[in-house]
Amino acid sequence: MRCPFCGTEDTQVKDSRPVEEASAIRRRRQCPGCGARFTTFERVQLRDLVVVKKDGRRVAFDREKFARSIRLATRKRGIDEEQIEQIVNGIVRRIETSGESEVPSRRIGELAMESLAKLDEVAYVRFASVYRDFATARDFEEFIRHLPEDHDA
């Protein structure tokens, strides 16, 4: 593993431990060149996923980009990183085990909204506002009007 600080080719693993219910390995590394320490994660990837965008373009699924969108929706909501990782891992696993190597962006968005709706109502609305491309306050009003009444997160 290349050092992200100085570019040295060979870094040393100082500690490894399972994380995310043993579905990933967290490795603490140290660079012999500059002495910097950093963390890497190793996860099982069942298949290469391709996202089919609304306009028909096909792009490689970017797990980190997806995780950032979930983090942004849950920002300042008291939701810890472990919960976010569980959501991301669960959605990625569902997509990977579906048997399809191409997945519409719409499907990923719906899975994210489904998970966020169970976790936090505000995060759900935040994600929906970007995913459904709300343009006006009226779009928010209409969406919120259709939230289930028993949806007290």
Phi and psi in radians as a Rosetta constraint file:
Dihedral C 1 N 2 CA 2 C 2 CIRCULARHARMONIC -1.328 0.35
Dihedral N 2 CA 2 C 2 N 3 CIRCULARHARMONIC 2.425 0.35
Dihedral C 2 N 3 CA 3 C 3 CIRCULARHARMONIC -1.198 0.35
Dihedral N 3 CA 3 C 3 N 4 CIRCULARHARMONIC 2.224 0.35
Dihedral C 3 N 4 CA 4 C 4 CIRCULARHARMONIC -1.283 0.35
Dihedral N 4 CA 4 C 4 N 5 CIRCULARHARMONIC -0.184 0.35
Dihedral C 4 N 5 CA 5 C 5 CIRCULARHARMONIC -1.657 0.35
Dihedral N 5 CA 5 C 5 N 6 CIRCULARHARMONIC -0.812 0.35
Dihedral C 5 N 6 CA 6 C 6 CIRCULARHARMONIC -2.084 0.35
Dihedral N 6 CA 6 C 6 N 7 CIRCULARHARMONIC -0.168 0.35
Dihedral C 6 N 7 CA 7 C 7 CIRCULARHARMONIC 1.507 0.35
Dihedral N 7 CA 7 C 7 N 8 CIRCULARHARMONIC 0.049 0.35
Dihedral C 7 N 8 CA 8 C 8 CIRCULARHARMONIC -0.965 0.35
Dihedral N 8 CA 8 C 8 N 9 CIRCULARHARMONIC 2.362 0.35
Dihedral C 8 N 9 CA 9 C 9 CIRCULARHARMONIC -1.191 0.35
Dihedral N 9 CA 9 C 9 N 10 CIRCULARHARMONIC -0.692 0.35
Dihedral C 9 N 10 CA 10 C 10 CIRCULARHARMONIC -1.939 0.35
Dihedral N 10 CA 10 C 10 N 11 CIRCULARHARMONIC 1.962 0.35
Dihedral C 10 N 11 CA 11 C 11 CIRCULARHARMONIC -1.890 0.35
Dihedral N 11 CA 11 C 11 N 12 CIRCULARHARMONIC 2.783 0.35
Dihedral C 11 N 12 CA 12 C 12 CIRCULARHARMONIC -1.834 0.35
Dihedral N 12 CA 12 C 12 N 13 CIRCULARHARMONIC 2.373 0.35
Dihedral C 12 N 13 CA 13 C 13 CIRCULARHARMONIC -1.427 0.35
Dihedral N 13 CA 13 C 13 N 14 CIRCULARHARMONIC 2.142 0.35
Dihedral C 13 N 14 CA 14 C 14 CIRCULARHARMONIC -1.717 0.35
Dihedral N 14 CA 14 C 14 N 15 CIRCULARHARMONIC -0.475 0.35
Dihedral C 14 N 15 CA 15 C 15 CIRCULARHARMONIC -2.768 0.35
Dihedral N 15 CA 15 C 15 N 16 CIRCULARHARMONIC 2.414 0.35
Dihedral C 15 N 16 CA 16 C 16 CIRCULARHARMONIC -2.278 0.35
Dihedral N 16 CA 16 C 16 N 17 CIRCULARHARMONIC 2.444 0.35
Dihedral C 16 N 17 CA 17 C 17 CIRCULARHARMONIC -2.685 0.35
Dihedral N 17 CA 17 C 17 N 18 CIRCULARHARMONIC 2.585 0.35
Dihedral C 17 N 18 CA 18 C 18 CIRCULARHARMONIC -1.252 0.35
Dihedral N 18 CA 18 C 18 N 19 CIRCULARHARMONIC 2.539 0.35
Dihedral C 18 N 19 CA 19 C 19 CIRCULARHARMONIC -2.428 0.35
Dihedral N 19 CA 19 C 19 N 20 CIRCULARHARMONIC 3.027 0.35
Dihedral C 19 N 20 CA 20 C 20 CIRCULARHARMONIC 0.920 0.35
Dihedral N 20 CA 20 C 20 N 21 CIRCULARHARMONIC 0.930 0.35
Dihedral C 20 N 21 CA 21 C 21 CIRCULARHARMONIC 0.978 0.35
Dihedral N 21 CA 21 C 21 N 22 CIRCULARHARMONIC 0.723 0.35
Dihedral C 21 N 22 CA 22 C 22 CIRCULARHARMONIC 1.126 0.35
Dihedral N 22 CA 22 C 22 N 23 CIRCULARHARMONIC 0.377 0.35
Dihedral C 22 N 23 CA 23 C 23 CIRCULARHARMONIC -1.661 0.35
Dihedral N 23 CA 23 C 23 N 24 CIRCULARHARMONIC -0.032 0.35
Dihedral C 23 N 24 CA 24 C 24 CIRCULARHARMONIC -2.611 0.35
Dihedral N 24 CA 24 C 24 N 25 CIRCULARHARMONIC 2.855 0.35
Dihedral C 24 N 25 CA 25 C 25 CIRCULARHARMONIC -2.136 0.35
Dihedral N 25 CA 25 C 25 N 26 CIRCULARHARMONIC 2.269 0.35
Dihedral C 25 N 26 CA 26 C 26 CIRCULARHARMONIC -1.709 0.35
Dihedral N 26 CA 26 C 26 N 27 CIRCULARHARMONIC 2.210 0.35
Dihedral C 26 N 27 CA 27 C 27 CIRCULARHARMONIC -2.111 0.35
Dihedral N 27 CA 27 C 27 N 28 CIRCULARHARMONIC 2.207 0.35
Dihedral C 27 N 28 CA 28 C 28 CIRCULARHARMONIC -1.581 0.35
Dihedral N 28 CA 28 C 28 N 29 CIRCULARHARMONIC 2.234 0.35
Dihedral C 28 N 29 CA 29 C 29 CIRCULARHARMONIC -2.147 0.35
Dihedral N 29 CA 29 C 29 N 30 CIRCULARHARMONIC 2.732 0.35
Dihedral C 29 N 30 CA 30 C 30 CIRCULARHARMONIC -2.350 0.35
Dihedral N 30 CA 30 C 30 N 31 CIRCULARHARMONIC 2.450 0.35
Dihedral C 30 N 31 CA 31 C 31 CIRCULARHARMONIC -1.592 0.35
Dihedral N 31 CA 31 C 31 N 32 CIRCULARHARMONIC 2.171 0.35
Dihedral C 31 N 32 CA 32 C 32 CIRCULARHARMONIC -1.244 0.35
Dihedral N 32 CA 32 C 32 N 33 CIRCULARHARMONIC -0.343 0.35
Dihedral C 32 N 33 CA 33 C 33 CIRCULARHARMONIC -1.317 0.35
Dihedral N 33 CA 33 C 33 N 34 CIRCULARHARMONIC -0.917 0.35
Dihedral C 33 N 34 CA 34 C 34 CIRCULARHARMONIC -1.981 0.35
Dihedral N 34 CA 34 C 34 N 35 CIRCULARHARMONIC -0.159 0.35
Dihedral C 34 N 35 CA 35 C 35 CIRCULARHARMONIC 1.458 0.35
Dihedral N 35 CA 35 C 35 N 36 CIRCULARHARMONIC -0.027 0.35
Dihedral C 35 N 36 CA 36 C 36 CIRCULARHARMONIC -1.158 0.35
Dihedral N 36 CA 36 C 36 N 37 CIRCULARHARMONIC 2.596 0.35
Dihedral C 36 N 37 CA 37 C 37 CIRCULARHARMONIC -1.979 0.35
Dihedral N 37 CA 37 C 37 N 38 CIRCULARHARMONIC 2.518 0.35
Dihedral C 37 N 38 CA 38 C 38 CIRCULARHARMONIC -2.694 0.35
Dihedral N 38 CA 38 C 38 N 39 CIRCULARHARMONIC 2.911 0.35
Dihedral C 38 N 39 CA 39 C 39 CIRCULARHARMONIC -2.022 0.35
Dihedral N 39 CA 39 C 39 N 40 CIRCULARHARMONIC 2.434 0.35
Dihedral C 39 N 40 CA 40 C 40 CIRCULARHARMONIC -2.179 0.35
Dihedral N 40 CA 40 C 40 N 41 CIRCULARHARMONIC 2.761 0.35
Dihedral C 40 N 41 CA 41 C 41 CIRCULARHARMONIC -2.177 0.35
Dihedral N 41 CA 41 C 41 N 42 CIRCULARHARMONIC 2.436 0.35
Dihedral C 41 N 42 CA 42 C 42 CIRCULARHARMONIC -2.063 0.35
Dihedral N 42 CA 42 C 42 N 43 CIRCULARHARMONIC 2.182 0.35
Dihedral C 42 N 43 CA 43 C 43 CIRCULARHARMONIC -2.218 0.35
Dihedral N 43 CA 43 C 43 N 44 CIRCULARHARMONIC 2.673 0.35
Dihedral C 43 N 44 CA 44 C 44 CIRCULARHARMONIC -1.318 0.35
Dihedral N 44 CA 44 C 44 N 45 CIRCULARHARMONIC 2.322 0.35
Dihedral C 44 N 45 CA 45 C 45 CIRCULARHARMONIC -2.096 0.35
Dihedral N 45 CA 45 C 45 N 46 CIRCULARHARMONIC 1.959 0.35
Dihedral C 45 N 46 CA 46 C 46 CIRCULARHARMONIC -1.262 0.35
Dihedral N 46 CA 46 C 46 N 47 CIRCULARHARMONIC -0.595 0.35
Dihedral C 46 N 47 CA 47 C 47 CIRCULARHARMONIC -2.782 0.35
Dihedral N 47 CA 47 C 47 N 48 CIRCULARHARMONIC 2.760 0.35
Dihedral C 47 N 48 CA 48 C 48 CIRCULARHARMONIC -1.362 0.35
Dihedral N 48 CA 48 C 48 N 49 CIRCULARHARMONIC 2.177 0.35
Dihedral C 48 N 49 CA 49 C 49 CIRCULARHARMONIC -1.769 0.35
Dihedral N 49 CA 49 C 49 N 50 CIRCULARHARMONIC 2.472 0.35
Dihedral C 49 N 50 CA 50 C 50 CIRCULARHARMONIC -2.075 0.35
Dihedral N 50 CA 50 C 50 N 51 CIRCULARHARMONIC 2.294 0.35
Dihedral C 50 N 51 CA 51 C 51 CIRCULARHARMONIC -1.684 0.35
Dihedral N 51 CA 51 C 51 N 52 CIRCULARHARMONIC 2.252 0.35
Dihedral C 51 N 52 CA 52 C 52 CIRCULARHARMONIC -1.688 0.35
Dihedral N 52 CA 52 C 52 N 53 CIRCULARHARMONIC 1.947 0.35
Dihedral C 52 N 53 CA 53 C 53 CIRCULARHARMONIC -1.308 0.35
Dihedral N 53 CA 53 C 53 N 54 CIRCULARHARMONIC 2.921 0.35
Dihedral C 53 N 54 CA 54 C 54 CIRCULARHARMONIC -0.986 0.35
Dihedral N 54 CA 54 C 54 N 55 CIRCULARHARMONIC -0.625 0.35
Dihedral C 54 N 55 CA 55 C 55 CIRCULARHARMONIC -1.483 0.35
Dihedral N 55 CA 55 C 55 N 56 CIRCULARHARMONIC 0.087 0.35
Dihedral C 55 N 56 CA 56 C 56 CIRCULARHARMONIC 1.649 0.35
Dihedral N 56 CA 56 C 56 N 57 CIRCULARHARMONIC -0.198 0.35
Dihedral C 56 N 57 CA 57 C 57 CIRCULARHARMONIC -1.107 0.35
Dihedral N 57 CA 57 C 57 N 58 CIRCULARHARMONIC 2.637 0.35
Dihedral C 57 N 58 CA 58 C 58 CIRCULARHARMONIC -2.057 0.35
Dihedral N 58 CA 58 C 58 N 59 CIRCULARHARMONIC 2.182 0.35
Dihedral C 58 N 59 CA 59 C 59 CIRCULARHARMONIC -2.320 0.35
Dihedral N 59 CA 59 C 59 N 60 CIRCULARHARMONIC 2.672 0.35
Dihedral C 59 N 60 CA 60 C 60 CIRCULARHARMONIC -1.129 0.35
Dihedral N 60 CA 60 C 60 N 61 CIRCULARHARMONIC 2.427 0.35
Dihedral C 60 N 61 CA 61 C 61 CIRCULARHARMONIC -1.142 0.35
Dihedral N 61 CA 61 C 61 N 62 CIRCULARHARMONIC 2.278 0.35
Dihedral C 61 N 62 CA 62 C 62 CIRCULARHARMONIC -1.967 0.35
Dihedral N 62 CA 62 C 62 N 63 CIRCULARHARMONIC 1.769 0.35
Dihedral C 62 N 63 CA 63 C 63 CIRCULARHARMONIC -1.013 0.35
Dihedral N 63 CA 63 C 63 N 64 CIRCULARHARMONIC -0.734 0.35
Dihedral C 63 N 64 CA 64 C 64 CIRCULARHARMONIC -1.172 0.35
Dihedral N 64 CA 64 C 64 N 65 CIRCULARHARMONIC -0.663 0.35
Dihedral C 64 N 65 CA 65 C 65 CIRCULARHARMONIC -1.107 0.35
Dihedral N 65 CA 65 C 65 N 66 CIRCULARHARMONIC -0.738 0.35
Dihedral C 65 N 66 CA 66 C 66 CIRCULARHARMONIC -1.109 0.35
Dihedral N 66 CA 66 C 66 N 67 CIRCULARHARMONIC -0.784 0.35
Dihedral C 66 N 67 CA 67 C 67 CIRCULARHARMONIC -1.078 0.35
Dihedral N 67 CA 67 C 67 N 68 CIRCULARHARMONIC -0.676 0.35
Dihedral C 67 N 68 CA 68 C 68 CIRCULARHARMONIC -1.072 0.35
Dihedral N 68 CA 68 C 68 N 69 CIRCULARHARMONIC -0.680 0.35
Dihedral C 68 N 69 CA 69 C 69 CIRCULARHARMONIC -1.152 0.35
Dihedral N 69 CA 69 C 69 N 70 CIRCULARHARMONIC -0.639 0.35
Dihedral C 69 N 70 CA 70 C 70 CIRCULARHARMONIC -1.206 0.35
Dihedral N 70 CA 70 C 70 N 71 CIRCULARHARMONIC -0.747 0.35
Dihedral C 70 N 71 CA 71 C 71 CIRCULARHARMONIC -1.047 0.35
Dihedral N 71 CA 71 C 71 N 72 CIRCULARHARMONIC -0.730 0.35
Dihedral C 71 N 72 CA 72 C 72 CIRCULARHARMONIC -1.100 0.35
Dihedral N 72 CA 72 C 72 N 73 CIRCULARHARMONIC -0.743 0.35
Dihedral C 72 N 73 CA 73 C 73 CIRCULARHARMONIC -1.156 0.35
Dihedral N 73 CA 73 C 73 N 74 CIRCULARHARMONIC -0.554 0.35
Dihedral C 73 N 74 CA 74 C 74 CIRCULARHARMONIC -1.695 0.35
Dihedral N 74 CA 74 C 74 N 75 CIRCULARHARMONIC 0.044 0.35
Dihedral C 74 N 75 CA 75 C 75 CIRCULARHARMONIC -0.971 0.35
Dihedral N 75 CA 75 C 75 N 76 CIRCULARHARMONIC 2.331 0.35
Dihedral C 75 N 76 CA 76 C 76 CIRCULARHARMONIC 1.052 0.35
Dihedral N 76 CA 76 C 76 N 77 CIRCULARHARMONIC 0.512 0.35
Dihedral C 76 N 77 CA 77 C 77 CIRCULARHARMONIC -1.948 0.35
Dihedral N 77 CA 77 C 77 N 78 CIRCULARHARMONIC 0.121 0.35
Dihedral C 77 N 78 CA 78 C 78 CIRCULARHARMONIC 1.278 0.35
Dihedral N 78 CA 78 C 78 N 79 CIRCULARHARMONIC 0.427 0.35
Dihedral C 78 N 79 CA 79 C 79 CIRCULARHARMONIC -1.804 0.35
Dihedral N 79 CA 79 C 79 N 80 CIRCULARHARMONIC 2.134 0.35
Dihedral C 79 N 80 CA 80 C 80 CIRCULARHARMONIC -1.441 0.35
Dihedral N 80 CA 80 C 80 N 81 CIRCULARHARMONIC 2.892 0.35
Dihedral C 80 N 81 CA 81 C 81 CIRCULARHARMONIC -1.036 0.35
Dihedral N 81 CA 81 C 81 N 82 CIRCULARHARMONIC -0.593 0.35
Dihedral C 81 N 82 CA 82 C 82 CIRCULARHARMONIC -1.108 0.35
Dihedral N 82 CA 82 C 82 N 83 CIRCULARHARMONIC -0.712 0.35
Dihedral C 82 N 83 CA 83 C 83 CIRCULARHARMONIC -1.132 0.35
Dihedral N 83 CA 83 C 83 N 84 CIRCULARHARMONIC -0.700 0.35
Dihedral C 83 N 84 CA 84 C 84 CIRCULARHARMONIC -1.110 0.35
Dihedral N 84 CA 84 C 84 N 85 CIRCULARHARMONIC -0.784 0.35
Dihedral C 84 N 85 CA 85 C 85 CIRCULARHARMONIC -1.078 0.35
Dihedral N 85 CA 85 C 85 N 86 CIRCULARHARMONIC -0.650 0.35
Dihedral C 85 N 86 CA 86 C 86 CIRCULARHARMONIC -1.116 0.35
Dihedral N 86 CA 86 C 86 N 87 CIRCULARHARMONIC -0.720 0.35
Dihedral C 86 N 87 CA 87 C 87 CIRCULARHARMONIC -1.096 0.35
Dihedral N 87 CA 87 C 87 N 88 CIRCULARHARMONIC -0.897 0.35
Dihedral C 87 N 88 CA 88 C 88 CIRCULARHARMONIC -1.050 0.35
Dihedral N 88 CA 88 C 88 N 89 CIRCULARHARMONIC -0.850 0.35
Dihedral C 88 N 89 CA 89 C 89 CIRCULARHARMONIC -1.050 0.35
Dihedral N 89 CA 89 C 89 N 90 CIRCULARHARMONIC -0.746 0.35
Dihedral C 89 N 90 CA 90 C 90 CIRCULARHARMONIC -1.092 0.35
Dihedral N 90 CA 90 C 90 N 91 CIRCULARHARMONIC -0.752 0.35
Dihedral C 90 N 91 CA 91 C 91 CIRCULARHARMONIC -1.196 0.35
Dihedral N 91 CA 91 C 91 N 92 CIRCULARHARMONIC -0.782 0.35
Dihedral C 91 N 92 CA 92 C 92 CIRCULARHARMONIC -1.066 0.35
Dihedral N 92 CA 92 C 92 N 93 CIRCULARHARMONIC -0.745 0.35
Dihedral C 92 N 93 CA 93 C 93 CIRCULARHARMONIC -1.113 0.35
Dihedral N 93 CA 93 C 93 N 94 CIRCULARHARMONIC -0.722 0.35
Dihedral C 93 N 94 CA 94 C 94 CIRCULARHARMONIC -1.085 0.35
Dihedral N 94 CA 94 C 94 N 95 CIRCULARHARMONIC -0.721 0.35
Dihedral C 94 N 95 CA 95 C 95 CIRCULARHARMONIC -1.172 0.35
Dihedral N 95 CA 95 C 95 N 96 CIRCULARHARMONIC -0.795 0.35
Dihedral C 95 N 96 CA 96 C 96 CIRCULARHARMONIC -1.107 0.35
Dihedral N 96 CA 96 C 96 N 97 CIRCULARHARMONIC -0.664 0.35
Dihedral C 96 N 97 CA 97 C 97 CIRCULARHARMONIC -1.472 0.35
Dihedral N 97 CA 97 C 97 N 98 CIRCULARHARMONIC -0.041 0.35
Dihedral C 97 N 98 CA 98 C 98 CIRCULARHARMONIC -1.224 0.35
Dihedral N 98 CA 98 C 98 N 99 CIRCULARHARMONIC -0.304 0.35
Dihedral C 98 N 99 CA 99 C 99 CIRCULARHARMONIC 1.577 0.35
Dihedral N 99 CA 99 C 99 N 100 CIRCULARHARMONIC -0.175 0.35
Dihedral C 99 N 100 CA 100 C 100 CIRCULARHARMONIC -1.638 0.35
Dihedral N 100 CA 100 C 100 N 101 CIRCULARHARMONIC 2.429 0.35
Dihedral C 100 N 101 CA 101 C 101 CIRCULARHARMONIC -1.678 0.35
Dihedral N 101 CA 101 C 101 N 102 CIRCULARHARMONIC -0.231 0.35
Dihedral C 101 N 102 CA 102 C 102 CIRCULARHARMONIC -2.032 0.35
Dihedral N 102 CA 102 C 102 N 103 CIRCULARHARMONIC 2.299 0.35
Dihedral C 102 N 103 CA 103 C 103 CIRCULARHARMONIC -2.300 0.35
Dihedral N 103 CA 103 C 103 N 104 CIRCULARHARMONIC 2.295 0.35
Dihedral C 103 N 104 CA 104 C 104 CIRCULARHARMONIC -1.136 0.35
Dihedral N 104 CA 104 C 104 N 105 CIRCULARHARMONIC 2.475 0.35
Dihedral C 104 N 105 CA 105 C 105 CIRCULARHARMONIC -1.009 0.35
Dihedral N 105 CA 105 C 105 N 106 CIRCULARHARMONIC -0.559 0.35
Dihedral C 105 N 106 CA 106 C 106 CIRCULARHARMONIC -1.006 0.35
Dihedral N 106 CA 106 C 106 N 107 CIRCULARHARMONIC -0.716 0.35
Dihedral C 106 N 107 CA 107 C 107 CIRCULARHARMONIC -1.145 0.35
Dihedral N 107 CA 107 C 107 N 108 CIRCULARHARMONIC -0.749 0.35
Dihedral C 107 N 108 CA 108 C 108 CIRCULARHARMONIC -1.097 0.35
Dihedral N 108 CA 108 C 108 N 109 CIRCULARHARMONIC -0.764 0.35
Dihedral C 108 N 109 CA 109 C 109 CIRCULARHARMONIC -1.085 0.35
Dihedral N 109 CA 109 C 109 N 110 CIRCULARHARMONIC -0.725 0.35
Dihedral C 109 N 110 CA 110 C 110 CIRCULARHARMONIC -1.149 0.35
Dihedral N 110 CA 110 C 110 N 111 CIRCULARHARMONIC -0.711 0.35
Dihedral C 110 N 111 CA 111 C 111 CIRCULARHARMONIC -1.110 0.35
Dihedral N 111 CA 111 C 111 N 112 CIRCULARHARMONIC -0.702 0.35
Dihedral C 111 N 112 CA 112 C 112 CIRCULARHARMONIC -1.133 0.35
Dihedral N 112 CA 112 C 112 N 113 CIRCULARHARMONIC -0.771 0.35
Dihedral C 112 N 113 CA 113 C 113 CIRCULARHARMONIC -1.121 0.35
Dihedral N 113 CA 113 C 113 N 114 CIRCULARHARMONIC -0.684 0.35
Dihedral C 113 N 114 CA 114 C 114 CIRCULARHARMONIC -1.051 0.35
Dihedral N 114 CA 114 C 114 N 115 CIRCULARHARMONIC -0.783 0.35
Dihedral C 114 N 115 CA 115 C 115 CIRCULARHARMONIC -1.192 0.35
Dihedral N 115 CA 115 C 115 N 116 CIRCULARHARMONIC -0.758 0.35
Dihedral C 115 N 116 CA 116 C 116 CIRCULARHARMONIC -1.187 0.35
Dihedral N 116 CA 116 C 116 N 117 CIRCULARHARMONIC -0.572 0.35
Dihedral C 116 N 117 CA 117 C 117 CIRCULARHARMONIC -1.078 0.35
Dihedral N 117 CA 117 C 117 N 118 CIRCULARHARMONIC -0.613 0.35
Dihedral C 117 N 118 CA 118 C 118 CIRCULARHARMONIC -1.326 0.35
Dihedral N 118 CA 118 C 118 N 119 CIRCULARHARMONIC -0.440 0.35
Dihedral C 118 N 119 CA 119 C 119 CIRCULARHARMONIC -1.605 0.35
Dihedral N 119 CA 119 C 119 N 120 CIRCULARHARMONIC -0.866 0.35
Dihedral C 119 N 120 CA 120 C 120 CIRCULARHARMONIC -2.790 0.35
Dihedral N 120 CA 120 C 120 N 121 CIRCULARHARMONIC 2.136 0.35
Dihedral C 120 N 121 CA 121 C 121 CIRCULARHARMONIC -1.091 0.35
Dihedral N 121 CA 121 C 121 N 122 CIRCULARHARMONIC -0.701 0.35
Dihedral C 121 N 122 CA 122 C 122 CIRCULARHARMONIC -1.177 0.35
Dihedral N 122 CA 122 C 122 N 123 CIRCULARHARMONIC -0.761 0.35
Dihedral C 122 N 123 CA 123 C 123 CIRCULARHARMONIC -1.063 0.35
Dihedral N 123 CA 123 C 123 N 124 CIRCULARHARMONIC -0.677 0.35
Dihedral C 123 N 124 CA 124 C 124 CIRCULARHARMONIC -1.054 0.35
Dihedral N 124 CA 124 C 124 N 125 CIRCULARHARMONIC -0.827 0.35
Dihedral C 124 N 125 CA 125 C 125 CIRCULARHARMONIC -1.173 0.35
Dihedral N 125 CA 125 C 125 N 126 CIRCULARHARMONIC -0.706 0.35
Dihedral C 125 N 126 CA 126 C 126 CIRCULARHARMONIC -1.031 0.35
Dihedral N 126 CA 126 C 126 N 127 CIRCULARHARMONIC -0.851 0.35
Dihedral C 126 N 127 CA 127 C 127 CIRCULARHARMONIC -1.093 0.35
Dihedral N 127 CA 127 C 127 N 128 CIRCULARHARMONIC -0.783 0.35
Dihedral C 127 N 128 CA 128 C 128 CIRCULARHARMONIC -1.057 0.35
Dihedral N 128 CA 128 C 128 N 129 CIRCULARHARMONIC -0.624 0.35
Dihedral C 128 N 129 CA 129 C 129 CIRCULARHARMONIC -1.110 0.35
Dihedral N 129 CA 129 C 129 N 130 CIRCULARHARMONIC -0.587 0.35
Dihedral C 129 N 130 CA 130 C 130 CIRCULARHARMONIC -1.460 0.35
Dihedral N 130 CA 130 C 130 N 131 CIRCULARHARMONIC -0.844 0.35
Dihedral C 130 N 131 CA 131 C 131 CIRCULARHARMONIC -1.041 0.35
Dihedral N 131 CA 131 C 131 N 132 CIRCULARHARMONIC -0.758 0.35
Dihedral C 131 N 132 CA 132 C 132 CIRCULARHARMONIC -1.622 0.35
Dihedral N 132 CA 132 C 132 N 133 CIRCULARHARMONIC 0.067 0.35
Dihedral C 132 N 133 CA 133 C 133 CIRCULARHARMONIC 1.019 0.35
Dihedral N 133 CA 133 C 133 N 134 CIRCULARHARMONIC 0.937 0.35
Dihedral C 133 N 134 CA 134 C 134 CIRCULARHARMONIC -1.052 0.35
Dihedral N 134 CA 134 C 134 N 135 CIRCULARHARMONIC 2.334 0.35
Dihedral C 134 N 135 CA 135 C 135 CIRCULARHARMONIC -1.926 0.35
Dihedral N 135 CA 135 C 135 N 136 CIRCULARHARMONIC -0.410 0.35
Dihedral C 135 N 136 CA 136 C 136 CIRCULARHARMONIC -2.382 0.35
Dihedral N 136 CA 136 C 136 N 137 CIRCULARHARMONIC 2.918 0.35
Dihedral C 136 N 137 CA 137 C 137 CIRCULARHARMONIC -1.091 0.35
Dihedral N 137 CA 137 C 137 N 138 CIRCULARHARMONIC -0.541 0.35
Dihedral C 137 N 138 CA 138 C 138 CIRCULARHARMONIC -1.093 0.35
Dihedral N 138 CA 138 C 138 N 139 CIRCULARHARMONIC -0.599 0.35
Dihedral C 138 N 139 CA 139 C 139 CIRCULARHARMONIC -1.074 0.35
Dihedral N 139 CA 139 C 139 N 140 CIRCULARHARMONIC -0.726 0.35
Dihedral C 139 N 140 CA 140 C 140 CIRCULARHARMONIC -1.103 0.35
Dihedral N 140 CA 140 C 140 N 141 CIRCULARHARMONIC -0.824 0.35
Dihedral C 140 N 141 CA 141 C 141 CIRCULARHARMONIC -0.988 0.35
Dihedral N 141 CA 141 C 141 N 142 CIRCULARHARMONIC -0.804 0.35
Dihedral C 141 N 142 CA 142 C 142 CIRCULARHARMONIC -1.110 0.35
Dihedral N 142 CA 142 C 142 N 143 CIRCULARHARMONIC -0.751 0.35
Dihedral C 142 N 143 CA 143 C 143 CIRCULARHARMONIC -1.126 0.35
Dihedral N 143 CA 143 C 143 N 144 CIRCULARHARMONIC -0.816 0.35
Dihedral C 143 N 144 CA 144 C 144 CIRCULARHARMONIC -1.164 0.35
Dihedral N 144 CA 144 C 144 N 145 CIRCULARHARMONIC -0.603 0.35
Dihedral C 144 N 145 CA 145 C 145 CIRCULARHARMONIC -1.040 0.35
Dihedral N 145 CA 145 C 145 N 146 CIRCULARHARMONIC -0.515 0.35
Dihedral C 145 N 146 CA 146 C 146 CIRCULARHARMONIC -1.682 0.35
Dihedral N 146 CA 146 C 146 N 147 CIRCULARHARMONIC 0.130 0.35
Dihedral C 146 N 147 CA 147 C 147 CIRCULARHARMONIC -1.206 0.35
Dihedral N 147 CA 147 C 147 N 148 CIRCULARHARMONIC 2.464 0.35
Dihedral C 147 N 148 CA 148 C 148 CIRCULARHARMONIC -1.074 0.35
Dihedral N 148 CA 148 C 148 N 149 CIRCULARHARMONIC 2.511 0.35
Dihedral C 148 N 149 CA 149 C 149 CIRCULARHARMONIC -1.116 0.35
Dihedral N 149 CA 149 C 149 N 150 CIRCULARHARMONIC -0.622 0.35
Dihedral C 149 N 150 CA 150 C 150 CIRCULARHARMONIC -1.477 0.35
Dihedral N 150 CA 150 C 150 N 151 CIRCULARHARMONIC 0.335 0.35
Dihedral C 150 N 151 CA 151 C 151 CIRCULARHARMONIC -1.606 0.35
Dihedral N 151 CA 151 C 151 N 152 CIRCULARHARMONIC 0.990 0.35
Dihedral C 151 N 152 CA 152 C 152 CIRCULARHARMONIC -1.624 0.35
Dihedral N 152 CA 152 C 152 N 153 CIRCULARHARMONIC 1.728 0.35
